[in-house]
Amino acid sequence: MTLPLSAIDVPPAPETIHWIVQPDQLDTWLDSAPGLPLVLDTEFERVNTFYPIPGLVQLGLGDRFCLVDPDVAERSARFREVIADPAVTKLLYAMSEDLELFRDWLDIRPKGVVDLQIGAAMAGAGFSLGYARFVETLFGEALDKSVTRSDWISRPLSEAQQRYAVDDIRFLAPMYEWVTAHLRERGLEAALVEESTRFADELARQDDPNAHYLRLRGGWALTAQQQLVLKKLVVWRELEGRERDRPRGRVLADPLIIAIADRLPKSIAELSDIQGVPGGVVRRYGQVLLELVEAGRSGDPSEIKPIAPPLTRDQQIGFKDLKRFFKKAAEAADIPVELVAPRKRLEKVMQDKTLADSPFFHGWRAEILAPEMNDIEGYLKS
């Protein structure tokens, strides 16, 4: 059964754009409609900095929308409380960058968030569906995206920017209505909350500098000792990037960090001989880098978590066979296999030869995979 679009009330575009310009006004506005989900979006810039620069916060309650400058939101105690309150439902679309912004800008780990892009996939609308396309599909309205990459930091914002900002939240509540109706039919309404919470919690853990080296997949071929050096170099880069507010690659690019860990230079001359390492990096950081290399070279690598290697040729063949079981279960539930079993998760299952140690495949995924579980476990044991 498909929910008719006529049953969904889409708030019209407001005639005038409402700005909240004082923190106490924002506090009052946030408590003006208890029980309604808060629709939420942000605009920011992140080109030459480590941290995103907030440009605008967009908020909605029912058919009321407002725009808020970052300094106003930052000074609102209630805003911080609401974002962190798991009892207040926040509706976002493709929320990863918004959550990163709140983490880096306000040191908040948002709770009670629902990602409607995930909801769209669970409801059968497609994987990683863009907001504008979903709006046009559901409601027949084409959004003007011409100002997407415009300057959100400078003031005043143009009329087109303000209209765009409101349109980015105006459809979220009716979209939520459509998604939840379809998920209710599928018995997956609670699964959207579960998956959004898992995603948000996992994103929050990615802020750990000590784990960032694991994301440099190209370092898998290094020895354990070299990977310990790599970890020390990456932790240093994370802290240096944060202190100077510089992108990681502007401090030292991934391939160069891997090359230094591979070559283990003992002198400034040996460091300078590594192809691609800029002279400015050697002059500014040379001694620090050599000290980190030496600390890693003499450290104990036994407890370091190794970087996951790519699949072997035999594992690649097995991966294709294994994926068929997951794909069959995903198709039966009409959920994209990319959501049910992302490639990196399946690769790890193929390498570990078990699902038992993977919390990722618990909860709603376990229910989806239940009809194929015996075949999956049998294949992994074969």
C-alpha positions in Angstrom: 0.0 0.0 0.0 1.4 3.4 -1.0 0.6 6.5 1.0 -1.1 9.0 -1.4 0.8 12.3 -1.7 -2.4 14.2 -1.3 -2.5 13.0 2.3 0.7 14.8 3.0 0.5 18.5 3.9 3.5 20.4 2.7 3.9 23.9 4.4 4.0 26.6 1.7 7.1 28.7 1.3 6.8 31.6 3.7 6.1 35.1 2.3 8.7 36.6 4.6 11.8 34.9 6.1 11.8 34.8 9.9 15.2 35.5 11.6 15.8 34.9 15.3 18.4 37.4 16.4 18.6 37.0 20.2 19.5 33.9 22.3 16.5 34.3 24.6 14.2 34.5 21.7 15.6 31.2 20.4 15.2 29.7 23.8 11.5 30.6 23.8 10.9 29.5 20.2 12.4 26.1 20.8 9.9 25.4 23.6 6.9 26.8 21.7 5.7 23.5 20.3 6.4 20.7 22.7 6.0 17.2 21.1 6.7 18.3 17.6 9.9 17.1 16.0 12.5 19.8 15.3 13.6 20.0 11.7 17.2 21.0 11.4 19.9 21.9 8.9 23.1 23.9 8.8 25.2 25.8 6.2 28.9 26.0 6.7 32.2 26.3 4.8 35.3 24.1 5.0 37.9 24.7 2.4 41.2 25.8 4.0 40.5 24.9 7.6 40.5 21.8 9.8 37.2 22.7 11.4 34.1 23.6 9.6 33.1 27.3 9.9 29.4 27.6 10.7 27.4 30.0 8.5 23.7 29.4 9.3 21.3 27.3 11.3 17.9 26.5 9.9 15.1 25.3 12.2 11.5 24.3 11.9 8.6 23.4 14.1 5.4 22.3 12.2 4.7 25.0 9.6 7.1 27.6 11.2 10.6 28.1 10.1 13.4 30.4 11.2 17.0 31.2 10.3 19.6 31.7 13.1 23.1 33.2 12.9 25.7 30.9 14.5 26.6 33.4 17.2 23.0 33.5 18.4 22.7 29.7 18.4 26.0 29.5 20.2 24.8 31.7 23.0 21.5 29.9 23.4 21.6 27.5 26.4 18.4 25.9 25.3 19.7 25.3 21.8 22.6 23.3 23.2 20.2 21.3 25.5 17.8 20.5 22.7 20.5 19.3 20.3 21.9 17.0 23.0 18.5 15.8 24.3 17.6 12.2 23.1 14.0 12.9 24.0 13.6 15.6 21.4 13.4 14.2 17.9 15.6 16.1 15.4 14.9 15.5 11.6 17.9 15.9 9.3 18.8 14.8 5.8 22.2 13.3 5.1 23.3 14.4 8.6 26.9 13.4 8.8 28.4 16.8 8.1 25.8 18.5 10.3 26.8 16.2 13.2 30.5 16.9 12.6 29.8 20.6 12.7 28.0 20.4 16.1 30.8 18.3 17.5 33.6 20.6 16.3 31.8 23.9 16.8 29.8 23.4 20.0 31.4 20.2 21.4 28.0 18.6 21.3 27.2 14.9 20.3 23.7 15.3 19.0 21.1 12.8 20.3 17.6 11.9 19.2 18.6 12.5 15.5 16.7 10.8 12.6 18.4 10.8 9.2 15.7 10.9 6.5 18.2 9.9 3.8 18.6 6.6 5.7 14.8 6.5 6.1 14.3 7.0 2.3 16.5 4.0 1.6 14.7 1.8 4.2 11.3 2.9 2.7 12.4 1.7 -0.8 13.1 5.1 -2.4 16.7 4.3 -3.2 20.2 4.4 -1.6 22.0 7.7 -1.0 19.1 9.6 -2.6 19.8 13.4 -2.9 17.4 15.7 -1.0 16.4 17.8 -4.0 15.6 14.6 -6.1 13.6 13.1 -3.2 11.6 16.4 -2.8 10.8 16.4 -6.6 9.8 12.8 -6.6 7.5 13.0 -3.6 6.1 16.5 -3.9 6.7 17.6 -7.5 8.7 20.7 -6.6 12.0 21.5 -8.2 14.4 23.2 -5.8 16.7 26.0 -6.9 20.2 24.7 -6.0 22.1 27.6 -7.6 23.3 29.0 -4.3 24.4 25.7 -2.7 28.1 26.6 -2.9 27.7 30.3 -2.2 29.2 32.3 0.6 27.3 31.5 3.8 29.7 33.3 6.1 29.3 36.9 4.9 26.2 39.0 5.7 23.7 39.9 4.6 22.5 36.8 2.8 20.8 37.3 -0.5 17.1 36.6 -0.9 17.9 33.5 -2.9 20.1 32.2 -0.2 17.5 32.7 2.4 14.8 31.0 0.3 17.2 28.1 -0.4 17.9 27.8 3.3 14.2 27.5 4.2 13.6 25.0 1.4 16.3 22.8 2.8 14.1 22.2 5.9 10.5 23.0 4.6 10.0 19.4 3.3 11.6 17.5 6.1 8.5 17.0 8.3 6.2 15.9 5.5 9.0 13.7 4.2 9.2 12.1 7.7 5.4 11.5 7.5 5.9 9.6 4.2 8.9 7.7 5.4 7.4 6.6 8.7 4.1 5.5 7.0 6.0 3.3 4.7 8.3 1.9 7.4 5.3 1.2 9.5 4.0 -1.0 6.7 7.3 -2.8 6.6 7.7 -3.2 10.4 10.8 -1.0 10.2 9.7 2.2 12.0 11.9 1.5 15.0 14.8 0.4 12.7 15.1 4.0 11.4 15.7 5.3 14.9 18.1 2.5 15.7 20.1 3.0 12.5 20.2 6.8 12.9 21.4 6.4 16.5 24.1 3.9 15.5 25.3 6.1 12.7 25.5 9.2 15.0 27.3 7.2 17.8 29.8 5.8 15.3 30.5 9.2 13.8 31.2 10.6 17.3 33.8 7.9 17.9 35.7 8.9 14.7 37.0 11.9 16.5 39.6 9.8 18.3 43.1 10.9 17.0 44.5 7.5 18.1 42.2 5.6 15.7 42.6 7.8 12.7 45.6 5.9 11.3 43.3 3.0 10.6 41.6 5.1 7.9 44.8 5.2 5.9 44.1 2.0 4.1 47.2 2.4 2.0 49.3 1.6 5.1 48.2 -2.0 5.4 51.4 -3.4 3.8 53.6 -1.8 6.4 55.1 -4.0 9.2 53.6 -3.8 12.7 56.6 -1.6 13.7 56.1 0.7 10.7 52.3 0.9 11.5 53.2 2.0 15.0 55.3 4.8 13.5 52.4 5.6 11.2 50.0 5.9 14.2 52.3 8.3 16.0 52.7 10.4 12.9 49.0 10.5 12.3 48.2 11.4 15.9 50.7 14.2 15.7 49.1 15.4 12.4 45.6 15.4 13.9 46.7 17.5 16.9 48.8 19.9 14.7 45.9 20.3 12.2 43.5 21.1 15.1 45.9 23.5 16.7 46.6 25.4 13.5 43.1 24.9 12.1 44.6 23.5 8.9 43.3 20.5 6.8 45.1 17.3 7.3 46.5 17.3 3.8 47.8 20.8 4.2 49.9 19.7 7.2 51.1 16.4 5.6 49.3 14.4 3.0 48.4 10.7 3.6 50.8 9.3 1.0 53.7 11.2 2.5 53.0 10.0 6.0 52.9 6.4 4.7 56.2 7.0 2.9 57.9 8.3 6.0 56.6 5.3 8.1 57.9 3.0 5.3 61.4 4.6 5.0 61.9 5.3 8.7 64.4 8.1 8.2 67.1 8.7 10.8 68.3 12.1 9.7 67.1 15.3 8.1 68.9 14.3 4.9 67.1 11.0 4.7 63.8 12.7 5.4 64.5 15.2 2.6 65.3 12.3 0.2 61.7 10.9 0.5 60.1 11.8 -2.8 57.3 14.4 -2.4 58.1 15.7 1.1 58.1 19.5 0.7 61.2 21.4 1.9 58.9 23.6 4.0 57.7 20.5 5.9 61.2 19.4 6.5 62.2 22.9 7.8 59.2 23.3 10.0 58.6 19.8 11.3 61.7 17.8 10.4 63.1 17.3 13.9 59.6 16.5 15.3 59.0 13.9 12.6 62.4 12.3 13.2 61.6 12.1 17.0 58.2 10.5 16.2 59.8 8.0 13.9 62.4 7.0 16.5 59.7 6.7 19.2 57.7 4.4 16.9 60.8 2.4 15.9 61.7 1.7 19.5 58.1 1.1 20.7 56.2 -2.1 21.3 53.9 -2.8 18.3 52.3 -5.9 19.8 49.1 -4.2 21.0 48.6 -2.0 17.9 45.5 -2.7 15.9 46.6 -3.5 12.3 45.2 -1.7 9.3 42.8 -3.9 7.4 44.4 -5.3 4.3 42.5 -5.6 1.0 40.9 -8.9 0.2 43.1 -11.6 -1.4 42.3 -13.0 -4.8 40.5 -16.0 -3.2 38.7 -13.8 -0.7 37.5 -11.6 -3.6 36.0 -14.6 -5.3 34.4 -15.6 -2.0 33.2 -12.1 -1.4 31.0 -12.2 -4.5 29.5 -15.5 -3.4 28.9 -14.2 0.1 27.3 -11.0 -1.1 24.6 -13.0 -3.0 23.1 -14.1 0.4 23.0 -10.5 1.6 21.6 -9.2 -1.6 18.9 -11.8 -1.6 17.8 -10.8 1.9 18.0 -7.1 1.0 15.9 -7.5 -2.1 13.3 -9.5 -0.2 13.0 -6.6 2.3 13.2 -4.0 -0.6 16.1 -2.3 1.1 19.4 -1.4 -0.8 22.1 -4.0 -0.1 24.5 -1.0 0.2 22.6 -0.1 3.4 22.1 -3.6 4.7 25.7 -4.7 4.1 28.2 -1.9 3.0 31.2 -3.2 1.2 33.7 -2.6 4.0 31.6 -4.4 6.5 31.2 -7.4 4.2 34.9 -7.4 3.5 35.6 -7.7 7.2 33.1 -10.5 7.5 34.9 -12.3 4.7 38.2 -11.9 6.4 37.0 -12.8 9.9 34.9 -15.7 8.6 32.1 -14.9 11.1 29.2 -12.6 11.8 29.3 -13.3 15.5 31.9 -10.6 16.3 30.2 -7.9 14.3 27.7 -5.7 16.3 26.9 -4.0 13.0 24.8 -7.0 11.9 22.7 -7.1 15.0 19.4 -5.3 15.6 17.2 -4.6 12.6 19.8 -6.1 10.2 19.7 -9.4 12.0 15.9 -9.5 11.3 16.4 -8.7 7.7 19.1 -11.4 7.3 17.3 -14.1 9.4 16.0 -16.0 6.3 19.5 -16.3 4.9 21.4 -16.6 8.1 21.8 -20.4 8.0 23.2 -20.2 4.5 25.5 -17.3 5.4 26.9 -19.1 8.4 27.3 -22.3 6.5 29.2 -20.5 3.7 31.5 -18.8 6.2 32.3 -22.2 7.8 33.0 -23.9 4.5 
